[in-house]
Amino acid sequence: MTASFIPPRRTLMGPGPSDVPQRILDAMARPTIGHLDPAFVELMEQIKSMLRMAFRTENALTFPVSAPGSAGMEMCFVNLVEPGDKVIVCRNGVFGGRMLENVKRTGGVPVVVDDAWGAAVDPNKVREAFQSNPDAKVLAFVHAETSTGAQSDAATLAKITQDHGALTIMDCVTSLGGTPVLLDAWGIDAAYSGSQKCLSCTPGLSPVSFSERAIAKIQSRKTPVQSWFLDLNLVLGYWQSAGKRTYHHTAPVNPMYGLHESLVMLEEEGLENAWARHRAMHEKLKAGLEALGLRYVVDEAARLPQLNSIHVPEGVDEAAIRTKLLIEFNLEIGAGLGDMAGKIWRIGLMGYSAKQENVDYCLKALKACLP
Ligand SMILES: *Cc1c(COP(=O)(O)O)cnc(C)c1O
């Protein structure tokens, strides 16, 4: 007979998932109720309201998609891009590349703005792309590129987009809860995030938010959204105002308890305090890493506090070190992706993982494992 699965106890300091506090795991172990139960409907209303707090938005259409961040990404593209629509896509890492893939699959016409991996998106290139493509309808960019650790200037990119009458799709999977995400102040039209990064919940939910302008675009589509599950017109019937809720799909009830608890914890701490904590822990980790002789990949100005990418020292077998960290220290850090595979490590300080204890532990373990 197969025995029950007992996971090892790890310290999660990779690119996500981050450590999940016991309080959130406890919340998820509470009794399952029906997804149309009035008590569940009340829980969803509270989640929507707390997500507006986290996204700094008044957008009515703010809710968690019942699937991981990649589904939130796909929901933005399949609803906002129609076949033939021109979309400017910024690519400075893995996730920008995935946005491009989404544009192609929705039948959109991509205009790619490339920047080096590890650099922020260059607003001047975006300005030029709009000048050469005045018919572009959407700008898509990644706010916090988890594959490299670079943060882009969302306020400036959104402003350029508005000046050209286009809509903005922003990936804030790794930024939400870790660094400022100000949807309304910046004027972002569609944003998606993930539950398992700076919100420190379990993976599998994707908070999204859509502006009135985005909804107007979706309602004026000439073609139906090709994905049934992600069609906002249908999902809306389920997530809209309490009372007249109808069946669309069975919401993952217990994970929603977890997301609710993580947002309650964020409310208790205060959003700005959470941003400050991520920054403070980053400063401490940085001092320790530099003392070990390790160098950052990203220039200081564009560096993400919650994702520290560092060069693997010359002649070091990076995979062997990660294995040693995992086996001997139960510590997970991330490897490089794509062009950066084998060349960098990515140390996450996301959500509950962004604490002094973890910083100290990670530095101690690295020191013991480095040759
Ligand atoms: C993690 C991540 C995603 C994908 O989220 P999943 O939950 O893994 O599907 C998308 N974009 C960025 C920037 C991410 O860091």
PDBQT file of the ligand as one rigid body, heavy atoms in Angstrom, charges set to zero:
ROOT
HETATM    1  C1  LIG A 401       5.670  32.964 -11.463  1.00  0.00    +0.000 C 
HETATM    2  C2  LIG A 401       5.408  33.925 -12.561  1.00  0.00    +0.000 A 
HETATM    3  C3  LIG A 401       4.403  33.719 -13.534  1.00  0.00    +0.000 A 
HETATM    4  C4  LIG A 401       3.618  32.456 -13.642  1.00  0.00    +0.000 C 
HETATM    5  O1  LIG A 401       2.896  32.133 -12.508  1.00  0.00    +0.000 OA
HETATM    6  P1  LIG A 401       2.477  30.596 -12.265  1.00  0.00    +0.000 P 
HETATM    7  O2  LIG A 401       1.682  30.668 -11.013  1.00  0.00    +0.000 OA
HETATM    8  O3  LIG A 401       3.752  29.833 -12.164  1.00  0.00    +0.000 OA
HETATM    9  O4  LIG A 401       1.669  30.158 -13.441  1.00  0.00    +0.000 OA
HETATM   10  C5  LIG A 401       4.184  34.705 -14.461  1.00  0.00    +0.000 A 
HETATM   11  N1  LIG A 401       4.904  35.841 -14.473  1.00  0.00    +0.000 NA
HETATM   12  C6  LIG A 401       5.885  36.072 -13.580  1.00  0.00    +0.000 A 
HETATM   13  C7  LIG A 401       6.648  37.355 -13.637  1.00  0.00    +0.000 C 
HETATM   14  C8  LIG A 401       6.164  35.118 -12.600  1.00  0.00    +0.000 A 
HETATM   15  O5  LIG A 401       7.136  35.346 -11.717  1.00  0.00    +0.000 OA
ENDROOT
TORSDOF 0
